[in-house]
């Protein structure tokens, strides 16, 4: 079965949103801890981060939301943030506190694979990654490898990036870990096309937009992605 990863920003109402997403078919949830200078994020997630910070979502409160979310769901929960958040809170302390609150793993968007290797995390690779970097990231990743489909920021796009197919092919040549693709995947059609190439997909910006309209709309959107992925798995 193709895996579906959904990203949501940590907010007071996130636990019930995550539960709606999981009930609709999400296999893994990335929980964003907001950062004031999110270099990898497009406008939708940047605005979500700004709203979270304005609502008082600092690291300790995000950890509380993580724990509240873990109480509702059993799927993997991955904290997704930036290295500055770890610097400010303390690397070992944040890892310990996050795992105690229910985190399964981490994604640190701006942290190269060979920096802080003691932090077990999901590694990211991009179309610009060399074969050597692909192998390095695959060798240290936690469970699966995140293929960034574009050389740019997150955000919905009209078409699936043509760079995904060659990136997936190059990565398959150096590792047998599961490959999940993200950045720019925002429709069931994108999901279906990407799932022909990789083992799963991650959807962020469009999920955040759907979540703004409440759990029911998020569930509807996640369900449409689940159906698209299941159609590929059966084919």
N, C-alpha and C positions, 0 to 999 in steps of 0.2 A: 504494500500500500504506500502510495506517495504521501509524504509528510507535509503537514500544513503548519507553518509557524506564523503567529500573529503578534505584532508589536502594538503595545499600548503604553501611553505615558502614565507614570504614577500620579494619581490624584485620589482624593477621598472616595470617589465613586468607582474607582478602578476595580476593586474586588468583584462587584456585581457584574461589571462589564466583562471581566475575564471569565466569570462563570458562564455568562451568556455565550461567549465565544467558544468555550470548551464544549458546552452542551450542543453547539451547532457544528462541531467537528474539528476545532483546532487541536492539534497534537502537542504543540509546544507554545508557550507564551513568552515573549520578550517583554520585560518590564523596564521602561525607560526611566532612569534617574536624571532629572533635568540638569542641564549645564548652560551657563550663560553665553558660551561661545561655541555652539555645536557645529564644528566645521564640516562634518559629513552630511548634515541634515538640510533638506530642502525647506521651503516655506511652511508647509503644513506642520511638520514636526517641530520646526523652530517656534512657530506660534504656540503650539501645544506646550513646549518647554517654558515659554514666557508666561503662559497662563498658570502653569504649575508653580513656577517660582513666585508669581504674584499671589498665589493662594497659600504660600508658606511651605511649599514642598521642599524642605531641605533634606539632607541625607537621613537623619534620624526619623523624620516623618515618612520618608519613602520606605524605610525598613519596616515601619509599622504597617504600611499598606501592603508590603510584601508578605508579612506574617498574616494579615487579614485575608489576603488572597490565597495563601497556602492552606488556610483553614477551610476554604471553599472547594479547592480543586486538587487533584493528585498528579496532573501532568507536569512535565519539566517546566520550571520557571527560571528564566535566564535574565539576570540583571544586565542591562545594556546602558553603558554610559561612557565617560571619558576619563582619561588618566588623572586630570586635575581633581576630580572628585575623590579619587583614591589618595592623591597627594595630600589633600586637605584633611581627610578623615583618618588617614593612616592605612597603608596597604594591608598589613596583616589584620588590623582591627576590622576593616570593612569586609574583608573576606570572611572572617570569623563571624561577625555579626549578621552578614547577609546569609550565610549558610545556616546559621542558627534560626533565622527568620523563615527559612524555607527555600532559599535559592539553590537550584541544581547546578548552575554554572554561571559564567559571565561572558559578556562581549565588551571589550574595551576598544572602542573604534579606532583610536589614534595611537594604539600601543603596538609596535612591531613585534613580530613573532619571537624574535630573539632577545627581547627586553622583558624583564620580570618573568623569566620562565617558570619561577616557582608558583605563579598564579595560574592554575589550571583553567583554561578558558577556551571558548570557541574562537578559532582563528579566522580572519578574513583574508581573501586574496582577490585581486582585481585583474582586468585585462592587461594591465601594465606590469603585472608580476612576472618575473623571470621564472624559468623552470626550476632554478635553484631555490627561489623563494617559495614556489609552490610546494616543493618537496619539504622544505623546512617547516612551513606552516602545517602541512598535512601530518608531519611527524609529531607535532606537539599539540594538535587540536584536541578538544574535548568532545568526542562523540561524533561530530560532523564538521564539515568544512563549509564556511559561508562564502559563496561565490558572488562577489559584487559585479553585477552585470554591466555596469557603466563606469566610465571615468568621470564621475561627477557626483552630485549629491543625491540624497533620497528624493522621492517624489513620483507622482503618477506620470506616466508617459503614454503616448498614443500607440506605440508599437513596442514589442519586445526587442530589446537591444540585440543587434546582429553579432555583437561581440561575445554573447553567451556561449554559442555553439563551439567556437574555437577554444574558448577558455575551458569549457567542460572537457573537451577532447584532450587538451594539454594536461589538465589536472588528472584525468583518468589514467593517463600514461605513467604517472608517478605515484599514485596511491589508490587504494581500494576502500578508503573511508567514504561514508555517505557524503554526497554533495548536495547542498541546498542553495538555491539561487535567490537573491533579493536585490532590492533597489530598482524601482521602476516597474515592478509587477503589481498591477492594480485592477485587473479584470479577470473574469473566468477564462476568457480567451487567452490572455497572457499566461495564466496559470496552466492551462492545458498545453500550450506550446512549450513552456519551460519544462514541464514535467516529462515531456518526451526526451529531454536531454539530461535531466538530473533526477535526484531521488526525492526532492522536496522543494518547497518554495517558502519564502518569507515575505509577508506583506505588511507594510508599515503605514505609509501616508494615507492610503485609502481606508485602512482599518481605523485610523485615528479620526478621519472625517466621518465615517459611519458611526463611530462611538459618540460623536458629538450629538447625534440624534437619538441616543439612548440604546439600551440593551437590545430592544427588539430589532432595530435597524442594523445594529452590529451583527446580531445573530442571522438576520436575513442575508447580509453580505457574506459572512463567513460560510454560511450554508451553500451559497452559490459557488464559492471557491472549492468547498469540499466535494460538491457534485462534479465539478470539472475535473478535479484530480482523480476521483474515483472512476470516472469514465476512462481516463488514461490507464489506470491500473487494470481495468477489466479488458481493455482492448488487446 
